[in-house]
């Protein structure tokens, strides 16, 4: 269970009761699956700042969960956004009061970062729709899921916090199906099949993902659409 117990100018406090089924897991990994809008990395930062307490004591990311503990997370008040709305091309596929569905082109970053302070999808979204969910943080308003800069495809944007929580829970429960078309080097042994393997950060190329022990469980059904000879 997750509940707000305090809010105001100083921020808000979230109280989370850890489920019995999480026994033996790391605290940061468990919380990342329970707290909407907070990644494992952001929760680790909060723990290092002493803003997360496990049954009253300051928590550490590596703490082992027993199940049944109560966690209090003090979330600082969000800093004012410095994002500038920009009149950029935006391919809107669907829109209602809660969500916005867009077709992101390859070459466009989803949100600002060190190498892309402007000219991103978020800048275009703020020009199109000033009211977006704030759960993702001031630099990522409305963003529930992402695509790499070089990947084109459909993104669902949350226009309010209720929609963000609902979408996040659907992605977490894996009730959302994602379909990709990709070029691969080499030829799979079978023209179709299912790959089930844990995925994590590549050990040397940190911007890439790879099959890694201890990564997140993933299941990919694939089908070869076309193949070429030597290129």
C-alpha positions in Angstrom: 0.0 0.0 0.0 1.2 3.5 -0.8 -0.3 6.6 0.8 0.4 10.3 1.0 0.5 11.4 4.7 1.9 15.0 4.3 2.2 17.6 1.6 3.1 21.2 1.4 5.8 23.7 0.3 8.4 21.4 1.8 7.4 18.4 -0.3 5.4 15.4 0.6 5.8 12.1 2.5 4.9 8.7 1.0 4.3 5.8 3.3 4.7 2.3 1.8 3.9 -1.0 3.4 6.2 -3.7 1.9 4.4 -6.8 0.8 5.3 -10.2 2.3 6.1 -11.5 -1.2 9.1 -9.1 -1.4 11.0 -11.0 1.3 14.7 -11.3 0.5 14.8 -8.6 -2.2 16.8 -5.4 -2.1 14.9 -2.4 -0.7 15.7 -0.2 -3.7 14.5 -2.8 -6.2 11.3 -3.4 -4.2 10.4 0.2 -3.9 11.0 0.9 -7.6 8.1 -1.4 -8.3 5.8 0.1 -5.7 6.3 3.9 -6.0 4.9 5.5 -9.2 7.1 8.0 -10.8 10.3 7.0 -8.9 13.1 5.1 -10.6 15.5 2.8 -8.7 18.2 5.4 -9.2 16.1 8.3 -7.9 15.2 6.2 -4.8 18.8 5.4 -4.2 19.6 9.2 -4.3 16.8 9.8 -1.7 18.3 7.1 0.5 21.8 8.6 0.3 20.3 11.9 1.4 18.7 10.3 4.4 15.1 10.9 3.1 14.0 7.2 3.3 13.3 5.4 6.6 12.7 1.7 7.1 10.7 1.1 10.2 12.0 4.4 11.6 15.7 4.1 10.8 17.5 5.6 7.8 17.3 3.1 5.0 20.1 1.9 2.7 19.5 0.8 -1.0 21.0 -2.7 -0.2 18.8 -3.4 2.8 17.2 -6.8 2.6 13.4 -6.7 2.8 11.7 -9.0 5.3 8.1 -8.2 4.3 5.7 -6.2 6.3 8.0 -3.3 7.1 6.8 0.3 6.7 8.8 2.7 4.6 8.5 6.5 4.8 9.8 8.5 1.9 10.2 12.3 2.1 10.0 13.7 -1.4 11.4 17.2 -1.7 9.2 19.8 -3.3 9.8 19.9 -7.1 12.0 22.8 -8.2 10.5 25.2 -10.7 10.8 24.0 -14.3 13.1 25.8 -16.6 11.7 24.0 -19.7 10.6 26.2 -22.5 7.7 25.3 -24.7 8.8 25.1 -28.3 6.6 25.1 -31.5 8.1 21.9 -32.9 6.4 19.4 -35.3 4.2 17.0 -33.3 2.4 14.0 -34.8 -0.7 13.5 -32.6 -2.4 10.2 -33.2 -5.0 10.5 -30.4 -5.9 12.9 -27.6 -8.5 13.2 -24.9 -8.7 14.8 -21.4 -6.3 12.3 -19.9 -3.8 11.1 -22.4 -2.0 12.2 -25.6 -0.6 9.6 -28.1 2.2 10.8 -30.4 4.4 9.4 -33.1 8.0 10.2 -32.1 10.4 10.4 -35.1 13.9 8.9 -35.0 16.5 11.6 -34.0 14.3 13.3 -31.4 15.2 13.0 -27.7 12.2 12.4 -25.5 13.3 14.8 -22.7 16.1 17.3 -22.1 19.5 16.0 -20.9 23.1 17.0 -20.9 23.4 16.7 -24.7 19.9 18.0 -25.5 18.8 21.0 -23.4 16.0 21.9 -25.8 14.4 20.7 -29.0 13.0 17.6 -27.4 9.6 15.9 -27.4 8.9 17.4 -24.0 9.5 20.9 -25.3 7.0 20.2 -28.1 4.5 18.7 -25.7 4.6 21.8 -23.4 3.7 24.0 -26.4 0.9 21.7 -27.5 -0.5 21.1 -24.0 0.5 23.1 -21.0 -1.0 20.8 -18.4 0.9 17.5 -18.1 1.4 15.0 -15.3 4.1 16.1 -12.8 4.9 12.6 -11.4 7.9 12.1 -13.7 9.6 15.3 -12.4 10.0 18.8 -13.7 12.3 17.7 -16.6 10.0 14.9 -17.7 6.4 16.1 -17.5 3.9 13.6 -18.8 6.5 11.0 -19.6 5.5 7.5 -18.6 7.7 5.5 -20.9 10.5 6.4 -23.3 12.1 5.5 -26.6 15.7 6.1 -27.4 16.6 9.1 -29.5 17.4 7.0 -32.6 14.1 5.0 -32.3 10.8 6.0 -33.8 7.5 4.9 -32.5 4.3 5.6 -30.5 4.4 7.1 -27.0 1.5 7.6 -24.6 1.7 10.8 -22.6 -0.1 11.4 -19.3 -1.9 14.8 -19.1 -2.6 14.4 -15.3 -1.3 12.4 -12.3 -4.3 10.0 -12.2 -3.6 9.0 -15.8 0.1 8.7 -15.1 -0.5 6.3 -12.2 -2.9 4.2 -14.2 -0.5 4.0 -17.2 2.5 3.2 -14.9 0.6 0.4 -13.2 -0.3 -1.1 -16.6 3.3 -1.0 -17.8 4.4 -2.5 -14.5 1.8 -5.3 -14.8 2.9 -5.9 -18.4 -0.6 -5.6 -19.7 0.8 -3.3 -22.4 2.1 -5.0 -25.5 5.1 -3.4 -27.3 5.9 -4.3 -30.9 9.2 -3.2 -32.5 10.6 -3.5 -36.0 14.4 -3.7 -36.0 17.5 -4.6 -38.1 19.8 -7.1 -36.5 23.3 -8.4 -37.5 23.3 -12.1 -38.2 20.5 -14.5 -38.5 18.6 -16.2 -35.7 18.7 -20.0 -35.7 14.9 -20.0 -35.9 12.6 -17.7 -37.9 10.4 -17.2 -34.9 10.5 -17.9 -31.2 10.5 -16.5 -27.7 13.6 -15.2 -25.9 13.3 -15.2 -22.1 16.4 -13.6 -20.4 17.2 -11.0 -17.8 18.2 -7.6 -19.2 20.4 -5.0 -17.5 23.0 -2.3 -18.3 25.9 -3.4 -20.6 29.0 -3.7 -18.4 31.1 -1.4 -20.5 28.7 0.5 -22.9 26.5 2.0 -20.3 24.0 3.5 -22.7 23.2 0.0 -24.0 21.2 -2.9 -22.5 22.3 -6.5 -22.6 21.4 -9.9 -21.2 22.8 -9.7 -17.7 22.6 -11.9 -14.6 20.5 -10.1 -12.0 18.8 -7.9 -14.6 15.1 -7.4 -15.0 13.1 -10.4 -16.3 12.1 -9.9 -20.0 10.2 -11.9 -22.5 10.4 -11.2 -26.2 8.5 -13.0 -28.9 10.2 -12.4 -32.3 9.5 -13.2 -36.0 12.0 -12.7 -38.9 10.2 -10.6 -41.5 13.0 -10.4 -44.1 16.6 -11.4 -44.5 19.5 -10.5 -46.8 22.7 -12.1 -47.8 26.2 -10.6 -47.2 26.0 -6.8 -46.8 
